[in-house]
Amino acid sequence: MKKIVTIIFVLGFYLLSFSQDNRDKIKTLKIAYITEKLNLTQKQAQAFWPIYNNFEDANFKLKSQSYAKRKKVDFENISDKDAETLLNEIRTIDGKKYTLKENYINDLLKVIPAKKIILLNKVEDDFKHKMFEEFKSRRQLNHGSKQ
């Protein structure tokens, strides 16, 4: 099983190096990785992926909104009143993220057991770690070859 995952990653990262749209390739790798690690049945996968993808999209939009608000701030010159307004806007977004996550978990509980939802968190962390390690090794390779 580890060999299959390794082959998927090696092949995936090989393809990434020749691709313009890396985000879609990474998403494809992530889908394969999660599906394998959660051992989803076909019925579970059909119900799981729309819920997962909708959550990911909505969560990304909320994170982007929060980032955009913080990015615009001139920290040297912001007034206390403007800072308080901004803080309230960010808290509102955080509240939306919390509600989104609650609804996501409730929706997932309808299609997969709680144990797989907990495992999902671990699998996502593992995937991010593998991606980070791959990025680091590629970066070291690129920097090593330039010297």
GUTIFI-937909 format. One record per residue (C-alpha): residue number from 1; x, y, z. Coordinates in nm, 3 decimals, always signed. Layout:
BEGIN
+-----+---------+---------+---------+
:   i :       u :       v :       w :
+-----+---------+---------+---------+
: NUM :       X :       Y :       Z :
...
+-----+---------+---------+---------+
END
This chain:
BEGIN
+-----+---------+---------+---------+
:   i :       u :       v :       w :
+-----+---------+---------+---------+
:   1 :  +0.000 :  +0.000 :  +0.000 :
:   2 :  +0.286 :  +0.239 :  +0.081 :
:   3 :  +0.436 :  +0.165 :  -0.259 :
:   4 :  +0.114 :  +0.270 :  -0.431 :
:   5 :  +0.103 :  +0.598 :  -0.238 :
:   6 :  +0.470 :  +0.661 :  -0.314 :
:   7 :  +0.417 :  +0.590 :  -0.683 :
:   8 :  +0.117 :  +0.826 :  -0.690 :
:   9 :  +0.323 :  +1.102 :  -0.530 :
:  10 :  +0.627 :  +1.053 :  -0.751 :
:  11 :  +0.414 :  +1.041 :  -1.065 :
:  12 :  +0.207 :  +1.334 :  -0.947 :
:  13 :  +0.504 :  +1.552 :  -0.871 :
:  14 :  +0.665 :  +1.455 :  -1.200 :
:  15 :  +0.351 :  +1.575 :  -1.376 :
:  16 :  +0.348 :  +1.892 :  -1.167 :
:  17 :  +0.685 :  +1.992 :  -1.300 :
:  18 :  +0.545 :  +2.004 :  -1.656 :
:  19 :  +0.209 :  +2.158 :  -1.575 :
:  20 :  +0.082 :  +2.514 :  -1.587 :
:  21 :  -0.211 :  +2.447 :  -1.357 :
:  22 :  -0.045 :  +2.305 :  -1.046 :
:  23 :  -0.343 :  +2.370 :  -0.821 :
:  24 :  -0.562 :  +2.125 :  -1.015 :
:  25 :  -0.287 :  +1.862 :  -1.016 :
:  26 :  -0.239 :  +1.894 :  -0.641 :
:  27 :  -0.613 :  +1.870 :  -0.592 :
:  28 :  -0.617 :  +1.549 :  -0.798 :
:  29 :  -0.337 :  +1.404 :  -0.587 :
:  30 :  -0.519 :  +1.505 :  -0.270 :
:  31 :  -0.842 :  +1.339 :  -0.385 :
:  32 :  -0.660 :  +1.014 :  -0.463 :
:  33 :  -0.472 :  +1.025 :  -0.134 :
:  34 :  -0.782 :  +1.094 :  +0.078 :
:  35 :  -0.993 :  +0.835 :  -0.103 :
:  36 :  -0.728 :  +0.569 :  -0.051 :
:  37 :  -0.653 :  +0.655 :  +0.312 :
:  38 :  -1.019 :  +0.680 :  +0.415 :
:  39 :  -1.099 :  +0.361 :  +0.225 :
:  40 :  -1.428 :  +0.509 :  +0.104 :
:  41 :  -1.682 :  +0.282 :  -0.057 :
:  42 :  -1.821 :  +0.397 :  -0.390 :
:  43 :  -2.145 :  +0.505 :  -0.222 :
:  44 :  -1.957 :  +0.693 :  +0.050 :
:  45 :  -1.731 :  +0.862 :  -0.204 :
:  46 :  -2.027 :  +0.977 :  -0.415 :
:  47 :  -2.182 :  +1.145 :  -0.109 :
:  48 :  -1.853 :  +1.257 :  +0.051 :
:  49 :  -1.684 :  +1.448 :  -0.232 :
:  50 :  -1.959 :  +1.704 :  -0.301 :
:  51 :  -1.973 :  +1.786 :  +0.073 :
:  52 :  -1.594 :  +1.804 :  +0.096 :
:  53 :  -1.553 :  +2.017 :  -0.217 :
:  54 :  -1.829 :  +2.259 :  -0.118 :
:  55 :  -1.668 :  +2.302 :  +0.224 :
:  56 :  -1.321 :  +2.354 :  +0.074 :
:  57 :  -1.452 :  +2.617 :  -0.168 :
:  58 :  -1.653 :  +2.807 :  +0.094 :
:  59 :  -1.370 :  +2.789 :  +0.347 :
:  60 :  -1.120 :  +2.916 :  +0.088 :
:  61 :  -1.346 :  +3.213 :  +0.011 :
:  62 :  -1.376 :  +3.302 :  +0.379 :
:  63 :  -0.999 :  +3.273 :  +0.430 :
:  64 :  -0.945 :  +3.490 :  +0.125 :
:  65 :  -1.184 :  +3.754 :  +0.257 :
:  66 :  -1.006 :  +3.761 :  +0.591 :
:  67 :  -0.664 :  +3.780 :  +0.425 :
:  68 :  -0.778 :  +4.058 :  +0.192 :
:  69 :  -0.900 :  +4.266 :  +0.485 :
:  70 :  -0.574 :  +4.221 :  +0.678 :
:  71 :  -0.361 :  +4.283 :  +0.369 :
:  72 :  -0.508 :  +4.629 :  +0.310 :
:  73 :  -0.424 :  +4.751 :  +0.659 :
:  74 :  -0.169 :  +5.025 :  +0.703 :
:  75 :  -0.058 :  +4.919 :  +1.050 :
:  76 :  +0.144 :  +5.235 :  +1.102 :
:  77 :  -0.149 :  +5.469 :  +1.045 :
:  78 :  -0.469 :  +5.278 :  +1.129 :
:  79 :  -0.690 :  +5.451 :  +1.383 :
:  80 :  -0.829 :  +5.268 :  +1.683 :
:  81 :  -1.180 :  +5.309 :  +1.544 :
:  82 :  -1.081 :  +5.159 :  +1.206 :
:  83 :  -0.891 :  +4.880 :  +1.382 :
:  84 :  -1.197 :  +4.798 :  +1.590 :
:  85 :  -1.417 :  +4.794 :  +1.278 :
:  86 :  -1.169 :  +4.565 :  +1.104 :
:  87 :  -1.149 :  +4.338 :  +1.406 :
:  88 :  -1.529 :  +4.306 :  +1.411 :
:  89 :  -1.531 :  +4.221 :  +1.040 :
:  90 :  -1.266 :  +3.953 :  +1.094 :
:  91 :  -1.459 :  +3.814 :  +1.392 :
:  92 :  -1.770 :  +3.794 :  +1.174 :
:  93 :  -1.574 :  +3.599 :  +0.913 :
:  94 :  -1.435 :  +3.371 :  +1.185 :
:  95 :  -1.791 :  +3.309 :  +1.307 :
:  96 :  -1.892 :  +3.214 :  +0.952 :
:  97 :  -1.594 :  +2.975 :  +0.935 :
:  98 :  -1.701 :  +2.814 :  +1.262 :
:  99 :  -2.062 :  +2.772 :  +1.142 :
: 100 :  -1.937 :  +2.637 :  +0.810 :
: 101 :  -1.720 :  +2.378 :  +0.989 :
: 102 :  -2.009 :  +2.274 :  +1.217 :
: 103 :  -2.241 :  +2.223 :  +0.919 :
: 104 :  -1.964 :  +2.039 :  +0.733 :
: 105 :  -1.914 :  +1.792 :  +1.016 :
: 106 :  -2.289 :  +1.740 :  +1.054 :
: 107 :  -2.320 :  +1.676 :  +0.680 :
: 108 :  -2.025 :  +1.435 :  +0.683 :
: 109 :  -2.177 :  +1.242 :  +0.974 :
: 110 :  -2.469 :  +1.158 :  +0.745 :
: 111 :  -2.239 :  +0.980 :  +0.497 :
: 112 :  -1.932 :  +0.850 :  +0.684 :
: 113 :  -1.873 :  +0.740 :  +1.043 :
: 114 :  -1.721 :  +0.974 :  +1.302 :
: 115 :  -1.403 :  +0.767 :  +1.306 :
: 116 :  -1.344 :  +0.844 :  +0.937 :
: 117 :  -1.406 :  +1.214 :  +0.998 :
: 118 :  -1.136 :  +1.212 :  +1.265 :
: 119 :  -0.912 :  +1.016 :  +1.030 :
: 120 :  -0.982 :  +1.272 :  +0.757 :
: 121 :  -0.819 :  +1.542 :  +0.969 :
: 122 :  -0.508 :  +1.327 :  +1.012 :
: 123 :  -0.499 :  +1.234 :  +0.643 :
: 124 :  -0.524 :  +1.601 :  +0.539 :
: 125 :  -0.239 :  +1.688 :  +0.777 :
: 126 :  -0.032 :  +1.398 :  +0.641 :
: 127 :  -0.094 :  +1.514 :  +0.284 :
: 128 :  +0.009 :  +1.871 :  +0.367 :
: 129 :  +0.322 :  +1.738 :  +0.535 :
: 130 :  +0.410 :  +1.525 :  +0.231 :
: 131 :  +0.353 :  +1.824 :  +0.002 :
: 132 :  +0.570 :  +2.045 :  +0.221 :
: 133 :  +0.849 :  +1.786 :  +0.231 :
: 134 :  +0.832 :  +1.745 :  -0.146 :
: 135 :  +0.845 :  +2.122 :  -0.190 :
: 136 :  +1.146 :  +2.144 :  +0.042 :
: 137 :  +1.333 :  +1.868 :  -0.136 :
: 138 :  +1.264 :  +2.023 :  -0.477 :
: 139 :  +1.374 :  +2.361 :  -0.350 :
: 140 :  +1.696 :  +2.215 :  -0.212 :
: 141 :  +1.754 :  +2.037 :  -0.542 :
: 142 :  +1.701 :  +2.359 :  -0.738 :
: 143 :  +1.921 :  +2.565 :  -0.508 :
: 144 :  +2.189 :  +2.296 :  -0.507 :
: 145 :  +2.203 :  +2.282 :  -0.886 :
: 146 :  +2.244 :  +2.660 :  -0.918 :
: 147 :  +2.555 :  +2.676 :  -0.706 :
+-----+---------+---------+---------+
END
